Amino acid sequence: MNTNSRAQQRGTYTYGILIQDTDGFNMANYHVGFTKGPALEVKSQYPGDVAVGLTFSNGGFDEAQYCIHSTRAPGDTGNRGAWSFNGVLCELSDLDGFYNDDPRLTNVIAIGSAFFLNGRHGLNLSAGSGFKLGQSIFSANNRENHGGDHVMLSGTVTDVNLDGSSFVRSDGRNPVDYDVVLADRADQISVQDVKHAGATKGDIDSHGSGQYIALSAVYSGRSTTLGADRLALAGTTPPIGGRRLEAGTCAAGIAVVASAQPSMAAIASPAGTDAGDGFQIRAFVSAPGAVTVKVCAISSATPVTTRYNVRVLE
């Protein structure tokens, strides 16, 4: 479907697109916005409504309350997930570029998206899991200068990947406070190999209670705020697995983590596919600057080959 659903006058329509119940929706080459409410609103009409298999390609959402807005009403039970945004631009929203507070939402792919000049946050996720937004661009959000950040991850959201993204400031626009904020129980977050520039208070503010956070980033040289017992050191192992293990035996790999010491605690989580059921994952600082990760079989089986993100706590 190709469409232009942009009103001639702001506020003529409440939504640009309203999705209530679908198991497949495809739109390409679109321009949606100039609305009083969200440009794209995903909201159930009845408790069992589903919203799965949404695909948007080569288009833009702009001049709306939110570019993309997903929320859960009390009593909602239907599935929500498998959303794909390819080549999407989210800009000039009054509040957030992409907002979600629905814990049912999972498996969202928006790699290489652009979030420009939004009023509050470019990305604001407080629930759900499986968000892949690597290689995206976040530029000069906080249009109204009221405490915005490029990315806000809070609540119970898990498994968010922002690797390879860029955070930049546009001339003449209000800078954000932080490029990325990790709060509450946000967990399994990866912000690696990214570029920072222009946030006023620091690159990353991590003050929640999440346990698996990888922040091995290319910082701009300014301060990064980390709460007590937060990540100080991180790395990634080579691929581990792929061969059969007898019960009680292990496959191992080593992650290089500068400044790690044997007195420090280490944890590891899969960077991609999980090893599978029936395995124990152990991590420890085996030598200065080196963390060993072991994948051990409880019963004879072959672990799936994957890399492991390592976190070391001082």
Secondary structure, DSSP 8 states (H G I E B T S, - for coil): --EEEE-SSTTS-S-SEEE-SBS-EEEESEEEE--SS-SEEE--SSTT--EE-EEEEEEEEESSS-SEEE---TT--S-EEEEEEEEEEEE--SS-SEEE--TTEEEEE-TT-EEES-SS-SEEESS-EEEE-TT-EEES--TT-SS--SEEE-TT-EEEE-TT-EEE--TTS---SEEEEE-TT-EEEE--S-B----SSEEEEE-S--S-EE---B--SS--EE-TT---EEEE---B--S-B-TT-EEEEEEE-TT--TTSEEEEEESSS---TTEEEEEEEEETTEEEEEEEESSSB----B-EEEEEE-
